[in-house]
Amino acid sequence: MKDGGVFPVLQNDLLLRAARGERVEQVPVWLMRQAGRYLPEFKEVFTAHDFFTICRTPELCCKLTLQPVDRFNLDAAIIFSDILMIPQALGMECVLKAGVGPCFNKPLTSREDVTRLASVSSVSSELECVYEAIRLTRHGLKGKVPLIGFAGAPWTLFCYMIEGAPSKTCAKAKRWLYTDRQLSDELLATLTEAVVEHLVKQVEAGCQMLQVFESNAELLTMEMFRSVSVPILRDIACKVKTRLHDRGLEQVPLSVYAKGAHHSLQVLASLGYDVVSVDWCVDPTIARDFIGCTIQGNLDPCALYAKPEDLSTMTVNMLEKFGVRRLIANLGHGVYPDTEPDNVACFIDTVHSHSKLMMSGEGDTCSLYT
Amino acid sequence: MKDGGVFPVLQNDLLLRAARGERVEQVPVWLMRQAGRYLPEFKEVFTAHDFFTICRTPELCCKLTLQPVDRFNLDAAIIFSDILMIPQALGMECVLKAGVGPCFNKPLTSREDVTRLASVSSVSSELECVYEAIRLTRHGLKGKVPLIGFAGAPWTLFCYMIEGAPSKTCAKAKRWLYTDRQLSDELLATLTEAVVEHLVKQVEAGCQMLQVFESNAELLTMEMFRSVSVPILRDIACKVKTRLHDRGLEQVPLSVYAKGAHHSLQVLASLGYDVVSVDWCVDPTIARDFIGCTIQGNLDPCALYAKPEDLSTMTVNMLEKFGVRRLIANLGHGVYPDTEPDNVACFIDTVHSHSKLMMSGEGDTCSLYT
C-alpha cells in the first residue's frame, strides 16, 4: 500500500546538510540504537511483545522510533527495525533469545541451504511492514527531523545466517570464505541485491537518509575486508543511486559504518557514501587524516556511564578533535541498555551548545575560510 | 621447591635470536594456543579433568605443553596455563563453563570486594604449581626449543574479574573506568604487582621468554588505551627487567600482544618490549611502518581452515609482506578448536621453507646489507 500523500515539511535539516558537507549552525547529533532498552517507555513495549513481532508491526515500530525524538533534542530519527529482517524475508526463521541475542533455528550449512532461500524478488513484499512503518513515522514526526533507513551489509548478514547465534569470532562464516569462496560470493551477491532493493524501498516509503551497517568488518583481515566487503559496499552505493534515479526518486545521503575497519578509512571514504561512520576505537584526529567526506561518530558508548561533567568534557574533547565541519555527532556503537537517559540528553546538549560555540569562534577568526 | 638442577642445553634458539633482532637462518614459528583442543591428544586430557585442575597439576601442564612440540616442528613451547590463574591466586573462584567460557562465582562489584582480595604477596606461593610445571617442562623439552611464560595484562584481568563471564563489550568493567577511576587504578596497581611477580617467578623457574597478553585492548578508545593500559605495560616491562637483575637472573626477551591496539603500534614498540605481537587485522605492511622492533604475528586463525595450497599461499604472502628479518611467525590470535592439525603443520613448514628461500635470495643479492 503506497501512501500517496505528502509528508509534513522538514523543519530541521541539519543532518542532511552536514551529510552533504553544507554549512550548519550547530553539529547535528543522533545515536545508534537511540530507540532502545535504556528508555523505560521502550522497555514497556519490549516486554509486552516479541522482538520480531514488534519489527513486523508498523504501529509499534513507529511508536518506538518516535520515543527518543519526543524525549530528546535529536536531529534525526532512525526507523525501528532490525538488520535480520532481510534474512527472515529470505525465509530464515529467527528468534531473539533473552541473554543470548538473535538466533536462527536453521543456520545455513551447505549449498543446498543457500539454494532453498526465498527469491530476492520476494524480499520487498515480505518487508512491506517496514515501509508502512516508515510512512507512519514520517507522518508521526510531523517534519521535526529527518528519518533514516538502514540495512546490514551483506558480509554482516552472511555471518548471522551461517553462525545461527551471536559469535565473537564468526569462525563458521569465515570458514566459508576461506574454503568455498564461490559459494560465499553467490550468497553475498544474493544478499547485496536484497540490501539494495530494501534500501531503495525505504527511500520510496519516505526515508531521507540511509545507513549501511557492516558491523562485522572487525573480523576480517585488511585483505579480506578489501576483497570481500569493499566491492560490495561500493556496489550498494552505486546501485542505490542508480535505482533511485531510474525510479524518479530523490537522492538521499548515504552513510556507511564498518566497525573495526580502521585499516581502510581512506578506502571507505572513496566508495560513494556521503558519510563514513567510525567506531570509538578510531581516534578523531586519525579519522580526519584519512576521511575527506563527512564523518559520523564516535564517542565510546561507555562514556555515557560517566558523571555528566566528565561526559561533557569527553564530548567537548571529541568535538575539538574532529572539528565542527562535516561532522555528525554520534556514538561509536549503539547505546547500551544500562545507559542513564539523562546522560543521553547531556551528550546531545553538549554537542549542540559546544559546536555552536566553536562555530561562533570560527565566525570571528576564520571568516576567510568559510 | 626450587629445582636447583641445570636444565638441558638449548638446541634451537631461533626464537630468542629473532626476538633480539639477531641473524637467523629461517623465521621461527609458534602458535598462540598451540596446546589446544584441536589436538586429539589434548582433548583426551581435557575431557578427563576439570580445566583449572589441569592448570594446577604440574605433570598435566607439562604433558600438554609438550604435545604440540612433539607433533610439530615448532620453534617454541609455551607453558600450559591460564591468564586467570592470577585472579584465582587473589582469592577469586573461577570455573570453565562448557560453551560459555571462564566464569567467576563472585565477580567484583564494589570497593569492598577489591579490599577482600588476597594479598599480592601470596600470589607467587599460590602459583607454585605453575613454576613446578615450568621446571618439569624444561626437563621434558630436553633443550629442543625455548619455553615461553606468560601473563594476562592487568586491564584484561580487570575485565574478567568485574564481568564474571565472557562479555563482548565488557561494559561493566568499562563502567568502573568511567565512573571510579581511583578505585580502578587501585585494582590495576594490585594486578600489575601480581603480574610482574608472576612473570619474574616464571623466569626463575625456567622460562626463556615472556609474553604479556592485553587481549582486551580492543575495547578501549585510543585515549583510554594510552592512559589506562600503556603506562602499566611500560611499568611491567621495566619492573620485570629490574627485578630479574636484582635477583641475579638472566634477562629474557619480552613480548607484548595488545589485540585491537591498531592505533598505538608505534607506542607499543616503545614500551621496553623486544617483540610486538599483532593481531590479524593489522596489515603486515602497516605493522612494519610503525614497529621498529621484532614483530610477531599474524595470520588469521581462520586461514588454517583453507586447503593446504591456499594456506601456503597466504603464509607466503604474509612472509613477503613482513619480510623475514625481525620476525616471529605466529597467528594473529589463538588456534581455534576446530582447526585441522595437518594445517598447523602446513603453516609451520611453509614459514620455515619459504623464509629460508627468502633469506637465501637475500644472501645472493643483498650481501651488502647483512
Contacts between the chains, C-beta under 8 A, distances in Angstrom:
chain1	res1	chain2	res2	distance
A	166	B	168	7.6
A	168	B	166	7.7
A	168	B	168	6.2
A	169	B	301	7.8
A	169	B	302	7.7
A	169	B	336	6.9
A	171	B	301	7.7
A	171	B	302	5.8
A	171	B	305	7.8
A	171	B	336	5.3
A	171	B	338	7.0
A	174	B	300	7.5
A	174	B	302	3.9
A	174	B	305	7.2
A	175	B	302	6.4
A	175	B	305	4.5
A	175	B	338	8.0
A	177	B	302	7.6
A	178	B	302	5.6
A	178	B	303	6.1
A	178	B	305	4.7
A	178	B	306	4.3
A	178	B	310	7.2
A	179	B	305	5.7
A	179	B	306	6.2
A	179	B	307	7.1
A	218	B	281	6.9
A	220	B	281	7.4
A	221	B	280	5.2
A	221	B	281	6.3
A	221	B	283	7.5
A	221	B	300	5.1
A	221	B	332	7.9
A	222	B	281	6.9
A	222	B	282	7.8
A	222	B	283	4.2
A	222	B	286	7.8
A	223	B	283	7.4
A	224	B	300	7.3
A	260	B	281	6.6
A	262	B	262	5.0
A	262	B	263	7.0
A	262	B	281	7.6
A	263	B	262	7.0
A	263	B	281	6.8
A	263	B	282	7.3
A	263	B	283	5.7
A	263	B	286	6.6
A	280	B	221	5.2
A	281	B	218	6.9
A	281	B	220	7.4
A	281	B	221	6.3
A	281	B	222	6.9
A	281	B	260	6.6
A	281	B	262	7.6
A	281	B	263	6.7
A	282	B	222	7.8
A	282	B	263	7.3
A	283	B	221	7.5
A	283	B	222	4.2
A	283	B	223	7.4
A	283	B	263	5.7
A	286	B	222	7.8
A	286	B	263	6.6
A	300	B	174	7.5
A	300	B	221	5.1
A	300	B	224	7.3
A	301	B	169	7.8
A	301	B	171	7.6
A	302	B	169	7.7
A	302	B	171	5.8
A	302	B	174	3.9
A	302	B	175	6.4
A	302	B	177	7.6
A	302	B	178	5.6
A	303	B	178	6.1
A	305	B	171	7.8
A	305	B	174	7.2
A	305	B	175	4.5
A	305	B	178	4.7
A	305	B	179	5.6
A	306	B	178	4.3
A	306	B	179	6.2
A	307	B	179	7.1
A	310	B	178	7.2
A	332	B	221	7.9
A	336	B	169	6.9
A	336	B	171	5.3
A	338	B	171	7.0
A	338	B	175	8.0
